[in-house]
Amino acid sequence: MAKAVRGQPVKPRSPVGPPAGAGERNYFASVVEELRKVVWPTWNELGRMTGVVITTVLLMAVIVSAADFVLGRVVQQLYASSSSSSSSSSSSSSGSQVKPGATPTAAGTVTTPPTSAGGTTAPVTP
């Protein structure tokens, strides 16, 4: 069985608050005093660090843009291959395909109603 070890009595902690003597000083004066203690970078260091940040941002923009372009092409090819396989099985006997809701014009061209982003026919209000 373990023995209980008695150490020094623990002193009660004082409540947390502003440092001693801070009540008589102005808050903004103490902020200015702390800012004087900061080690600011030199102009050369500042320029070098700014260059690193700008280079990193541009590099990440190129990487994200390239990934977006490649993935967009992959998805576009997937949709094109799936729509061509489904449309080839349902093609009409005349060989020309007209979208549902399309209306022929006098010149023989076909106009289609506007569609929304999902591909469905958008509601038309007069």
Backbone as JSON, one array per atom type, in Angstrom:
{
  "sequence": "MAKAVRGQPVKPRSPVGPPAGAGERNYFASVVEELRKVVWPTWNELGRMTGVVITTVLLMAVIVSAADFVLGRVVQQLYASSSSSSSSSSSSSSGSQVKPGATPTAAGTVTTPPTSAGGTTAPVTP",
  "N": [[0.84, -1.17, 0.0], [0.5, 2.24, -0.81], [2.18, 5.01, 0.63], [0.95, 8.06, 1.95], [2.26, 11.12, 1.05], [3.34, 13.92, 2.68], [3.74, 17.2, 1.84], [5.02, 20.51, 1.57], [2.8, 22.97, 2.82], [0.31, 24.23, 0.65], [0.27, 27.41, -0.74], [-2.38, 29.72, -0.94], [-3.52, 30.89, -4.08], [-3.22, 34.11, -5.54], [-5.84, 36.22, -6.84], [-6.32, 36.41, -10.41], [-5.36, 39.16, -12.33], [-4.84, 42.54, -13.49], [-1.37, 43.55, -13.85], [0.65, 44.57, -11.03], [0.4, 47.94, -10.19], [-0.64, 48.69, -12.61], [-3.09, 49.84, -12.65], [-2.95, 52.58, -12.29], [-1.82, 53.54, -14.61], [-2.32, 54.64, -17.97], [-4.14, 52.75, -20.35], [-3.53, 52.79, -23.12], [-1.04, 53.97, -23.08], [0.45, 51.94, -21.92], [0.24, 50.05, -23.95], [1.67, 51.29, -26.02], [4.14, 51.29, -24.8], [4.69, 48.54, -24.69], [4.8, 48.01, -27.43], [7.13, 49.29, -28.1], [8.99, 47.53, -27.23], [9.02, 45.55, -29.08], [10.77, 43.7, -31.54], [11.3, 44.86, -34.53], [11.23, 43.92, -38.02], [13.95, 44.45, -40.34], [14.16, 46.56, -43.31], [15.15, 45.05, -45.4], [14.7, 42.41, -44.5], [11.91, 42.52, -44.33], [11.19, 42.94, -47.03], [12.17, 40.54, -48.14], [10.61, 38.59, -46.78], [8.06, 39.37, -47.62], [8.29, 38.85, -50.35], [8.53, 36.06, -50.24], [5.99, 35.36, -49.29], [4.3, 36.33, -51.38], [5.29, 34.81, -53.54], [4.64, 32.23, -52.64], [1.83, 32.37, -52.54], [1.23, 32.81, -55.27], [2.28, 30.43, -56.36], [0.62, 28.5, -55.14], [-1.81, 29.3, -56.25], [-1.38, 28.68, -58.95], [-1.09, 25.89, -58.76], [-3.63, 25.11, -57.73], [-5.28, 26.07, -59.78], [-4.37, 24.53, -61.96], [-5.06, 21.95, -61.07], [-7.83, 22.26, -60.95], [-8.41, 22.71, -63.65], [-7.55, 20.28, -64.85], [-9.14, 18.35, -63.48], [-11.64, 19.32, -64.21], [-11.61, 18.82, -66.98], [-11.49, 16.02, -66.91], [-13.96, 15.36, -65.7], [-15.64, 16.5, -67.6], [-15.09, 14.86, -69.82], [-16.04, 12.45, -68.79], [-18.81, 13.0, -68.57], [-19.36, 13.53, -71.25], [-18.82, 11.09, -72.47], [-20.7, 9.46, -71.22], [-23.1, 10.66, -72.0], [-23.0, 10.41, -74.76], [-23.13, 7.67, -75.13], [-25.66, 7.1, -74.15], [-27.28, 8.64, -75.81], [-26.83, 7.57, -78.3], [-28.2, 5.22, -78.3], [-30.8, 6.03, -78.3], [-31.37, 7.4, -80.64], [-33.06, 9.08, -83.33], [-34.82, 7.94, -86.3], [-34.34, 9.56, -88.5], [-31.87, 10.62, -88.15], [-31.26, 13.16, -87.24], [-31.18, 15.0, -84.23], [-33.46, 16.42, -82.0], [-33.89, 18.53, -79.31], [-36.06, 18.0, -76.47], [-38.9, 20.08, -76.29], [-38.04, 21.9, -78.13], [-38.55, 24.17, -80.83], [-39.26, 24.32, -84.27], [-38.15, 26.79, -86.65], [-39.03, 29.13, -89.28], [-36.92, 29.21, -91.08], [-35.88, 26.73, -90.96], [-34.15, 26.16, -88.94], [-33.61, 25.15, -85.54], [-34.91, 26.27, -82.5], [-34.25, 26.33, -79.06], [-35.78, 26.27, -75.83], [-34.81, 28.42, -73.06], [-32.53, 27.13, -70.61], [-32.05, 26.12, -67.2], [-29.38, 26.08, -64.75], [-29.22, 23.42, -63.97], [-29.96, 22.04, -66.21], [-32.6, 21.69, -66.73], [-35.69, 22.87, -68.16], [-36.04, 26.32, -68.03], [-38.32, 28.38, -66.24], [-40.5, 30.49, -68.06], [-41.52, 33.74, -68.01], [-44.13, 35.89, -69.02]],
  "CA": [[0.0, 0.0, 0.0], [1.3, 3.45, -0.95], [2.1, 5.96, 1.73], [0.62, 9.44, 1.61], [3.41, 11.98, 1.29], [2.91, 15.28, 3.01], [4.75, 18.17, 1.45], [4.82, 21.85, 2.1], [1.42, 23.43, 2.63], [0.14, 25.01, -0.56], [-0.19, 28.77, -0.5], [-3.5, 30.06, -1.83], [-3.12, 31.77, -5.18], [-3.91, 35.4, -5.58], [-6.7, 36.29, -8.02], [-5.67, 36.88, -11.62], [-5.8, 40.5, -12.69], [-3.78, 43.33, -14.12], [-0.14, 43.59, -13.06], [0.69, 45.58, -9.97], [0.69, 49.28, -10.65], [-1.23, 48.96, -13.92], [-4.32, 50.59, -12.5], [-2.73, 54.02, -12.37], [-1.35, 53.91, -15.94], [-3.28, 54.64, -19.07], [-4.05, 51.51, -21.13], [-2.84, 53.04, -24.4], [0.38, 54.21, -22.79], [1.09, 50.64, -21.72], [0.32, 49.41, -25.27], [2.8, 51.92, -26.71], [5.35, 50.81, -24.13], [4.93, 47.17, -25.14], [5.19, 48.04, -28.84], [8.52, 49.73, -28.18], [9.82, 46.37, -26.92], [8.97, 44.63, -30.21], [11.89, 43.76, -32.46], [10.71, 44.96, -35.87], [12.16, 43.47, -39.06], [14.57, 45.5, -41.15], [13.52, 46.67, -44.62], [15.58, 43.9, -46.21], [13.94, 41.24, -44.03], [10.51, 42.72, -44.7], [11.08, 42.7, -48.46], [12.37, 39.12, -48.39], [9.44, 37.85, -46.29], [6.95, 39.7, -48.51], [8.52, 38.08, -51.57], [8.21, 34.65, -49.96], [4.52, 35.24, -49.2], [3.72, 36.51, -52.72], [5.66, 33.64, -54.33], [3.86, 31.09, -52.16], [0.44, 32.55, -52.97], [1.17, 32.57, -56.72], [2.51, 29.01, -56.6], [-0.6, 27.78, -54.76], [-2.84, 29.64, -57.24], [-1.09, 27.89, -60.15], [-1.38, 24.48, -58.45], [-5.08, 24.93, -57.63], [-5.84, 26.28, -61.12], [-4.05, 23.36, -62.78], [-5.88, 20.84, -60.6], [-9.2, 22.56, -61.37], [-8.48, 22.52, -65.1], [-7.44, 18.85, -65.15], [-10.33, 17.66, -62.98], [-12.77, 19.75, -65.05], [-11.53, 18.07, -68.24], [-11.83, 14.63, -66.63], [-15.4, 15.29, -65.5], [-16.26, 16.8, -68.9], [-14.98, 13.65, -70.63], [-16.95, 11.45, -68.24], [-20.17, 13.35, -68.96], [-19.48, 13.41, -72.7], [-18.87, 9.66, -72.83], [-21.95, 8.88, -70.75], [-24.22, 11.18, -72.78], [-22.94, 9.89, -76.13], [-23.57, 6.28, -75.12], [-27.11, 7.05, -73.94], [-27.97, 9.26, -76.93], [-26.72, 6.73, -79.49], [-29.21, 4.17, -78.24], [-32.13, 6.61, -78.46], [-31.38, 8.33, -81.77], [-34.23, 8.94, -84.19], [-34.55, 7.28, -87.57], [-33.89, 10.51, -89.5], [-30.47, 10.94, -87.92], [-31.1, 14.44, -86.56], [-31.75, 14.98, -82.89], [-34.04, 17.68, -81.56], [-34.12, 18.5, -77.87], [-37.46, 18.15, -76.1], [-39.33, 21.46, -76.09], [-37.51, 22.74, -79.2], [-39.54, 24.53, -81.85], [-38.61, 24.67, -85.54], [-38.45, 28.12, -87.17], [-39.33, 29.15, -90.71], [-35.7, 28.99, -91.85], [-35.47, 25.35, -90.82], [-33.3, 25.97, -87.76], [-34.37, 24.78, -84.34], [-34.62, 27.06, -81.3], [-34.59, 25.62, -77.83], [-36.09, 27.19, -74.73], [-33.68, 28.6, -72.13], [-32.46, 26.12, -69.56], [-31.4, 26.56, -65.96], [-28.06, 25.49, -64.55], [-29.35, 21.98, -63.84], [-30.3, 21.45, -67.48], [-34.04, 21.64, -66.91], [-36.23, 24.05, -68.84], [-36.27, 27.42, -67.11], [-39.66, 28.96, -66.39], [-40.54, 31.72, -68.84], [-42.64, 34.61, -67.61], [-44.41, 36.88, -70.07]],
  "C": [[0.88, 1.23, 0.0], [1.09, 4.37, 0.23], [1.7, 7.33, 1.19], [1.8, 10.31, 1.99], [2.88, 13.38, 1.56], [4.06, 16.21, 2.66], [4.49, 19.48, 2.15], [3.35, 22.23, 1.92], [1.35, 24.37, 1.42], [-0.39, 26.38, -0.21], [-1.38, 29.05, -1.41], [-3.02, 31.06, -2.88], [-3.9, 33.07, -5.11], [-4.78, 35.45, -6.85], [-5.95, 36.89, -9.21], [-6.22, 38.25, -11.98], [-4.67, 41.26, -13.35], [-2.53, 43.34, -13.24], [-0.17, 44.72, -12.04], [1.09, 46.93, -10.55], [0.06, 49.62, -11.98], [-2.49, 49.8, -13.81], [-4.13, 52.09, -12.64], [-2.26, 54.48, -13.74], [-2.49, 53.88, -16.94], [-3.06, 53.37, -19.89], [-3.24, 51.73, -22.41], [-1.36, 53.35, -24.18], [1.11, 52.9, -22.56], [1.2, 49.87, -23.04], [1.52, 49.98, -26.03], [4.12, 51.43, -26.1], [5.69, 49.39, -24.57], [5.37, 47.14, -26.6], [6.62, 48.52, -29.02], [9.48, 48.58, -27.91], [9.9, 45.39, -28.09], [10.21, 44.82, -31.08], [11.31, 43.71, -33.86], [11.7, 44.51, -36.91], [12.76, 44.67, -39.8], [13.86, 45.53, -42.51], [13.9, 45.5, -45.51], [14.82, 42.64, -45.81], [12.48, 41.34, -44.44], [10.29, 42.44, -46.18], [11.22, 41.22, -48.8], [11.15, 38.31, -47.96], [8.21, 38.13, -47.15], [7.08, 38.95, -49.82], [8.19, 36.61, -51.4], [6.7, 34.45, -49.93], [3.89, 35.35, -50.59], [4.05, 35.32, -53.61], [4.84, 32.42, -53.93], [2.41, 31.19, -52.62], [0.3, 32.29, -54.47], [1.36, 31.09, -57.05], [1.25, 28.2, -56.26], [-1.72, 28.08, -55.74], [-2.63, 28.83, -58.52], [-1.44, 26.42, -59.92], [-2.88, 24.23, -58.41], [-5.74, 25.1, -59.0], [-5.57, 25.08, -62.02], [-4.89, 22.16, -62.37], [-7.34, 21.04, -61.02], [-9.37, 22.29, -62.86], [-8.48, 21.02, -65.45], [-8.69, 18.11, -64.7], [-11.57, 18.07, -63.78], [-12.79, 19.01, -66.37], [-11.93, 16.61, -68.03], [-13.34, 14.47, -66.48], [-16.13, 15.56, -66.81], [-16.21, 15.57, -69.81], [-15.9, 12.56, -70.11], [-18.39, 11.73, -68.65], [-20.37, 13.19, -70.47], [-19.59, 11.95, -73.11], [-20.18, 9.03, -72.37], [-23.14, 9.39, -71.56], [-24.18, 10.66, -74.21], [-23.39, 8.45, -76.17], [-25.08, 6.19, -74.92], [-27.86, 7.66, -75.13], [-27.87, 8.4, -78.19], [-27.77, 5.63, -79.48], [-30.61, 4.72, -78.47], [-32.19, 7.59, -79.62], [-32.59, 8.05, -82.65], [-33.84, 8.35, -85.53], [-34.02, 8.25, -88.62], [-32.44, 10.92, -89.31], [-30.26, 12.28, -87.25], [-31.78, 14.36, -85.21], [-32.24, 16.36, -82.53], [-34.31, 17.54, -80.08], [-35.6, 18.62, -77.57], [-37.79, 19.61, -75.83], [-38.82, 22.39, -77.15], [-38.6, 23.0, -80.23], [-38.82, 24.89, -83.13], [-39.03, 26.06, -85.98], [-38.67, 28.02, -88.67], [-38.1, 28.85, -91.55], [-35.2, 27.55, -91.75], [-34.53, 25.11, -89.65], [-34.19, 25.68, -86.56], [-33.94, 25.67, -83.19], [-35.05, 26.26, -80.1], [-34.89, 26.64, -76.75], [-34.89, 27.32, -73.8], [-33.72, 27.53, -71.05], [-31.75, 26.71, -68.35], [-30.08, 25.83, -65.83], [-28.13, 23.96, -64.44], [-29.72, 21.29, -65.13], [-31.8, 21.34, -67.72], [-34.51, 22.93, -67.57], [-36.55, 25.12, -67.8], [-37.67, 27.97, -67.32], [-39.58, 30.29, -67.12], [-41.75, 32.51, -68.43], [-42.88, 35.64, -68.68], [-44.19, 38.3, -69.63]]
}
